[in-house]
């Protein structure tokens, strides 16, 4: 039985004091009931001795009150005995052991005990369910907070590393490191990524270099990253457009550290009638990391501008 884990609730205690003398015909039977329920011999010893010496000096109701009070005051050590006492009472179906005049009253009191216990159990279950739900919410909140803290630390690390790249002397190495850094950022925000790879002929000769591939909203995008000293013109942009155009159902993302010329942007705008192409400035990535933004949402917003307003280059 659930009830109170440390004490009989007052209403249960009162009912037990009234019903146990009715369920047991004799005083000795009542003491045996308590012993069978797990009440210690030490708790019953003085009552047994008193019953042996002066049987008329104590009645069943006094025995019930005394034993139940003692068991109730014993707290957790007597938990098993208290539960067993209640269990034995609510499971009574045969009232033939009662005195005939006590049977009807005993039935009514047992029914009341069952009702109170069932109500207590229902509230206990609801409380346990609420406690469990609260624990799950707290655990989920802690997990979410840990995930947020982990992401923040990763973003701050990416921001520091990106800042150091601006002073890197080797331009080629700087571009390679930028590719790795951006791929890490894509992965951090849940975008599926294939990092830089080279397509080759059967003989092993290189055909084209792909800086990376990301998947957003079930669509693949070829990613090209350039860190030049001058704005990207039509030639490098057209080469990336060609890669995208030759692949059915694939979009393109071109990120430049030095911006784009007006003709290059116009070329991409024209290409939007046939393929999906998005242009991004590295400074946008810097600002994104500074405010700990989501690169997936950043890219999704730029794609919406490209699709709806036919604007491949919009600073987000």
Secondary structure by P-SEA (a helix, b strand, c coil): cccccccccaaaaaaaaaccccccccaaaaaaaaaaaccccccaaaaaaaaacccccccaaaaaaaaaaaaaaccccaaaaaaaaaaaaaaccccccccccaaaaaaaaaaaaaaaaaaaaaaaaaaaaaaaaaaaaaaaaaaaaaaaaaaaaaaaaaaaaaaaaaacccaaaaaaaaaaaaaaaaaaaccccccbbbbbcccccccccccbbbbcccbbbbbbbbbccccccaaaaaaaaaaaaacccbbbbbbbcccccaaaaaaaaaacccbbbbbbbaaaaaaaaaacccaaaaaaaaaaaaaccccccccc
